Amino acid sequence: MKHALVTGGAGFIGSHLIDKLLEEDWKVSCIDNFDPFYDRAIKEENIHHHRIHPNYTLYELDIRDQNALMQELPLDFQVVVHLAAKAGVRPSIQDPVTYQQVNVQGTQNLLELAKHAGCKQFVFASSSSVYGVNPNVPWHEDDHVLMPISPYAASKVAGELLGHVYSHLYDIRFIGLRFFTVYGPRQRPDLAIHKFARKILEESPIQIYGDGSTRRDYTYIDDIVQGIVAAMHFKTSRYEIINLGNNTPTRLSELVELMEAQFGKQARKETLPEQPGDVPQTYASIEKAQSILDYHVTTPFKDGMAKFHDWVKEKYIKPENVD
């Protein structure tokens, strides 16, 4: 049986990936430390259906603890999918040291684990934030003018470079996937789409940083999972960095207008200054992913937002009492 080690597997992206892997008859060892960045109950809900699956094992471990990783995990996995990280641009500015410890040292610990286990396939969750304020859009992987402007972004650049070292020295195939603003059911509660949805429903103000002209390449979760699974099977070369995006940026003001229409409510907007670390735009070139991973965007933004809206209604809107 194929065996995957998935870090951060109780989170938004990780839990969706594990859904797919279990469906495809993988054995999955999931690592998560249930970081208090958001409520543990959310992650528990993400994985409640995994816990009863015979091919799933949860290890509550911190990727900073190399000894625990070496001692407690089975070492017969064929692929590592490393999604665990301290997330968020703005929080990283407040606590850059912890971000370095988790995202850089933690990644090195996983690479050491892969080396020790003889695992030759390592898929790493990088981020569009590595491009920073690079004005050359859409962003191409071969454009080496990276301009990260947050500790989080810098930690992801460091992870990609560590991967190159281990690929070169230890013949580990390393595929770094630069995710572009992932959304969909189970999205982290701190991210803009999820926060806006809750606040519109509550009729409380949403915070708009700047004039609403910032643009994001929002990518639906099913498309991201498609790209990760393809990277798990990729064998053509030893080291690759690949964008996974939607290739169609959306203005913040357009996002709010769409959500207002979906929920049938006018958003109360609170305009605030632009935040340090936020980039004005993200925009993925996906030609490389299409070419070497057969990656295709299957969910246009409006369709994905309709699915997200349905999930939000089911999760947050209580049905009327029926006599």
C-alpha positions as CSV (number, residue, x, y, z in Angstrom):
1,M,0.0,0.0,0.0
2,K,1.2,3.5,-0.8
3,H,2.1,5.4,2.3
4,A,2.2,9.3,2.6
5,L,3.4,11.3,5.5
6,V,1.3,14.6,5.6
7,T,2.3,17.4,7.9
8,G,-0.4,19.9,8.9
9,G,-2.9,17.3,7.9
10,A,-5.6,18.5,10.2
11,G,-5.7,22.0,8.6
12,F,-7.7,23.4,5.7
13,I,-5.6,22.1,2.8
14,G,-4.2,19.1,4.6
15,S,-7.6,17.7,5.5
16,H,-8.9,18.0,1.9
17,L,-5.7,16.4,0.6
18,I,-6.1,13.4,3.0
19,D,-9.8,13.1,1.9
20,K,-8.4,12.5,-1.6
21,L,-5.6,10.2,-0.5
22,L,-7.8,7.9,1.5
23,E,-10.3,7.8,-1.4
24,E,-7.4,6.6,-3.6
25,D,-6.4,3.9,-1.0
26,W,-3.3,5.5,0.4
27,K,-2.1,4.8,3.9
28,V,-1.8,8.2,5.6
29,S,0.3,9.2,8.6
30,C,-0.9,12.7,9.6
31,I,1.2,15.1,11.7
32,D,-0.4,18.1,13.4
33,N,0.4,19.9,16.6
34,F,-3.0,21.7,16.8
35,D,-1.3,25.1,17.0
36,P,-3.5,27.6,19.0
37,F,-3.4,30.1,16.1
38,Y,-7.1,29.2,15.8
39,D,-9.5,27.0,17.7
40,R,-8.5,23.3,18.0
41,A,-12.1,22.3,17.6
42,I,-12.0,23.5,13.9
43,K,-9.2,21.1,13.1
44,E,-10.9,18.3,15.1
45,E,-14.0,18.8,12.9
46,N,-11.9,18.7,9.8
47,I,-10.6,15.3,10.6
48,H,-13.4,13.6,12.6
49,H,-14.2,11.4,9.6
50,H,-10.5,10.5,9.1
51,R,-10.1,9.1,12.6
52,I,-12.4,6.2,11.9
53,H,-10.6,5.2,8.7
54,P,-8.4,2.1,9.0
55,N,-5.6,3.6,6.8
56,Y,-5.3,6.8,8.8
57,T,-3.1,7.5,11.8
58,L,-2.8,10.9,13.6
59,Y,0.5,11.8,15.3
60,E,0.1,14.9,17.5
61,L,3.7,16.2,17.1
62,D,5.5,19.5,16.7
63,I,7.8,19.6,13.7
64,R,10.4,21.5,15.7
65,D,10.9,18.4,17.8
66,Q,13.3,16.3,15.7
67,N,13.8,13.6,18.2
68,A,10.0,13.0,18.5
69,L,9.7,12.8,14.7
70,M,12.5,10.3,14.5
71,Q,11.3,8.1,17.3
72,E,7.5,8.1,17.0
73,L,6.8,8.0,13.2
74,P,6.9,4.9,11.0
75,L,9.6,5.2,8.4
76,D,8.1,3.3,5.6
77,F,6.5,6.3,3.8
78,Q,7.2,6.8,0.1
79,V,6.4,10.5,0.0
80,V,6.3,13.5,2.4
81,V,3.8,16.3,1.8
82,H,4.9,19.1,4.1
83,L,2.1,21.5,4.6
84,A,2.7,22.4,8.3
85,A,3.7,26.0,8.9
86,K,3.1,29.0,11.0
87,A,0.7,30.8,8.7
88,G,0.0,34.5,8.0
89,V,1.9,37.5,6.8
90,R,0.9,40.0,9.4
91,P,1.4,37.7,12.5
92,S,4.9,36.9,11.2
93,I,5.9,40.5,11.6
94,Q,4.9,40.4,15.2
95,D,6.7,37.1,15.9
96,P,9.4,36.5,13.3
97,V,11.6,34.2,15.5
98,T,8.8,31.6,15.9
99,Y,8.1,31.7,12.2
100,Q,11.7,31.0,11.5
101,Q,11.8,28.1,14.0
102,V,8.7,26.4,12.7
103,N,8.9,27.2,9.0
104,V,12.7,26.9,8.4
105,Q,14.0,24.6,11.2
106,G,10.8,22.5,11.0
107,T,11.2,22.1,7.2
108,Q,14.9,21.0,7.8
109,N,13.7,18.5,10.4
110,L,11.3,17.0,7.8
111,L,14.0,16.8,5.2
112,E,16.3,15.1,7.7
113,L,13.5,12.7,8.5
114,A,13.0,11.9,4.8
115,K,16.8,11.4,4.4
116,H,16.8,9.0,7.4
117,A,13.8,7.1,6.1
118,G,15.2,6.8,2.6
119,C,12.1,8.7,1.2
120,K,12.9,10.1,-2.2
121,Q,9.7,12.2,-2.8
122,F,9.2,15.5,-0.9
123,V,6.4,17.9,-1.7
124,F,6.6,21.3,0.0
125,A,3.9,23.9,0.4
126,S,5.5,27.2,-0.5
127,S,3.6,30.4,-1.1
128,S,2.9,33.2,-3.7
129,S,4.2,35.6,-1.0
130,V,7.8,34.7,-2.0
131,Y,7.3,37.0,-5.1
132,G,6.6,39.9,-2.8
133,V,6.4,43.2,-4.6
134,N,7.8,41.9,-7.9
135,P,5.9,44.0,-10.5
136,N,6.5,41.5,-13.4
137,V,3.1,39.8,-13.6
138,P,1.9,37.2,-14.1
139,W,4.6,35.7,-11.9
140,H,6.8,33.0,-13.5
141,E,8.8,30.4,-11.6
142,D,11.9,31.2,-13.6
143,D,11.8,34.9,-12.6
144,H,14.4,34.9,-9.8
145,V,13.7,38.5,-8.7
146,L,12.0,37.4,-5.5
147,M,11.1,40.4,-3.3
148,P,9.6,39.0,0.0
149,I,8.4,41.6,2.4
150,S,7.4,39.6,5.4
151,P,9.1,37.1,7.7
152,Y,6.6,34.5,6.6
153,A,7.5,35.0,2.9
154,A,11.2,34.8,3.7
155,S,10.7,31.6,5.6
156,K,9.1,30.0,2.5
157,V,12.0,31.1,0.3
158,A,14.3,29.5,2.8
159,G,12.3,26.3,2.6
160,E,12.6,26.2,-1.1
161,L,16.4,26.6,-0.9
162,L,16.8,24.0,1.8
163,G,14.9,21.6,-0.6
164,H,17.5,22.3,-3.3
165,V,20.3,21.5,-0.9
166,Y,18.8,18.1,0.1
167,S,17.8,17.3,-3.5
168,H,21.4,17.9,-4.6
169,L,23.1,16.1,-1.7
170,Y,20.8,13.2,-1.0
171,D,18.9,12.6,-4.2
172,I,15.6,13.6,-2.7
173,R,13.1,14.7,-5.4
174,F,11.8,18.1,-4.1
175,I,8.8,19.8,-5.6
176,G,8.0,23.2,-4.1
177,L,4.4,24.3,-4.8
178,R,3.7,28.0,-4.6
179,F,0.1,28.2,-3.5
180,F,-1.9,31.3,-4.5
181,T,-4.6,32.3,-1.9
182,V,-6.5,29.1,-1.4
183,Y,-10.2,29.2,-0.5
184,G,-13.1,26.9,-0.2
185,P,-14.9,24.9,2.5
186,R,-12.9,24.5,5.8
187,Q,-10.9,27.6,4.9
188,R,-9.0,29.0,7.9
189,P,-11.1,31.5,9.9
190,D,-8.4,34.2,9.8
191,L,-8.4,34.5,6.0
192,A,-10.3,37.3,4.3
193,I,-13.0,35.4,2.5
194,H,-14.0,33.5,5.6
195,K,-13.8,36.5,7.9
196,F,-15.8,38.6,5.4
197,A,-18.5,35.9,5.2
198,R,-19.0,35.7,9.0
199,K,-19.0,39.5,9.4
200,I,-21.5,40.0,6.6
201,L,-23.8,37.5,8.2
202,E,-23.4,39.1,11.6
203,E,-23.8,42.6,10.0
204,S,-20.6,43.7,11.7
205,P,-18.0,45.8,9.9
206,I,-15.4,44.2,7.6
207,Q,-12.0,45.7,7.5
208,I,-10.8,46.9,4.1
209,Y,-7.1,47.7,4.1
210,G,-6.4,50.4,1.5
211,D,-8.7,51.4,-1.3
212,G,-9.9,48.0,-2.3
213,S,-7.7,47.9,-5.4
214,T,-5.4,45.0,-4.2
215,R,-5.8,41.9,-6.3
216,R,-5.5,38.2,-5.4
217,D,-5.3,35.1,-7.5
218,Y,-7.9,33.1,-5.5
219,T,-7.5,29.3,-6.1
220,Y,-10.2,26.8,-5.2
221,I,-9.2,24.0,-2.8
222,D,-10.0,21.2,-5.3
223,D,-7.6,22.6,-7.8
224,I,-4.8,22.9,-5.2
225,V,-5.4,19.2,-4.1
226,Q,-5.3,18.2,-7.8
227,G,-1.8,19.9,-8.1
228,I,-0.5,18.3,-4.9
229,V,-1.5,14.8,-5.9
230,A,0.1,15.3,-9.3
231,A,3.3,16.5,-7.6
232,M,3.3,13.4,-5.4
233,H,3.5,11.3,-8.6
234,F,6.0,13.5,-10.5
235,K,9.2,11.7,-11.5
236,T,10.6,13.6,-14.4
237,S,13.3,15.8,-12.7
238,R,14.8,16.1,-9.2
239,Y,14.0,19.7,-8.2
240,E,11.1,21.9,-9.3
241,I,9.3,25.0,-8.1
242,I,5.8,25.3,-9.5
243,N,3.0,27.8,-9.2
244,L,-0.5,26.5,-8.3
245,G,-2.9,29.4,-8.9
246,N,-6.1,30.4,-10.7
247,N,-4.4,32.7,-13.3
248,T,-7.2,35.2,-12.9
249,P,-6.7,37.9,-10.2
250,T,-9.7,39.5,-8.5
251,R,-9.8,42.9,-6.9
252,L,-10.7,43.1,-3.3
253,S,-13.6,45.4,-4.1
254,E,-15.0,42.9,-6.6
255,L,-14.7,40.1,-4.0
256,V,-16.8,42.1,-1.5
257,E,-19.4,43.0,-4.2
258,L,-19.7,39.3,-5.1
259,M,-20.2,38.3,-1.5
260,E,-22.8,41.0,-0.9
261,A,-24.8,39.6,-3.9
262,Q,-24.4,36.0,-2.7
263,F,-25.6,36.7,0.9
264,G,-28.1,39.3,-0.1
265,K,-26.7,41.8,2.4
266,Q,-24.8,45.0,2.1
267,A,-21.4,44.8,3.9
268,R,-20.6,47.4,6.4
269,K,-17.1,48.5,5.5
270,E,-14.3,50.0,7.7
271,T,-11.5,51.4,5.7
272,L,-8.0,51.1,7.3
273,P,-4.5,51.9,6.1
274,E,-2.6,49.3,4.1
275,Q,-0.8,46.8,6.3
276,P,3.0,46.2,6.4
277,G,3.8,43.0,4.6
278,D,0.8,43.0,2.4
279,V,1.5,42.9,-1.3
280,P,-0.6,44.9,-3.9
281,Q,-1.2,41.9,-6.1
282,T,-0.7,38.2,-6.7
283,Y,-1.0,36.7,-10.2
284,A,0.2,33.2,-11.1
285,S,1.5,32.0,-14.4
286,I,0.4,28.4,-14.5
287,E,1.9,27.3,-17.8
288,K,4.6,25.2,-16.0
289,A,2.0,23.4,-13.8
290,Q,0.0,22.7,-16.9
291,S,3.0,21.4,-18.8
292,I,4.6,19.1,-16.2
293,L,1.8,18.3,-13.7
294,D,-1.2,18.3,-16.2
295,Y,-2.7,20.9,-13.8
296,H,-5.9,22.6,-15.0
297,V,-8.1,25.1,-13.2
298,T,-11.5,23.3,-12.9
299,T,-13.3,25.9,-10.7
300,P,-13.6,29.5,-11.9
301,F,-13.7,32.0,-9.0
302,K,-17.5,32.6,-9.1
303,D,-18.2,28.9,-9.1
304,G,-15.9,28.3,-6.2
305,M,-17.4,31.2,-4.3
306,A,-20.8,29.7,-4.8
307,K,-19.6,26.4,-3.3
308,F,-18.0,28.4,-0.4
309,H,-21.3,30.3,0.1
310,D,-23.2,27.0,0.4
311,W,-20.8,25.7,3.0
312,V,-21.0,28.9,5.0
313,K,-24.8,28.8,5.0
314,E,-24.7,25.2,6.2
315,K,-22.2,26.0,8.9
316,Y,-23.3,29.3,10.3
317,I,-27.0,29.8,9.4
318,K,-29.2,27.9,11.8
319,P,-32.4,26.6,10.3
320,E,-35.7,28.2,11.4
321,N,-37.4,26.2,14.2
322,V,-40.2,24.0,12.8
323,D,-43.2,23.1,15.0
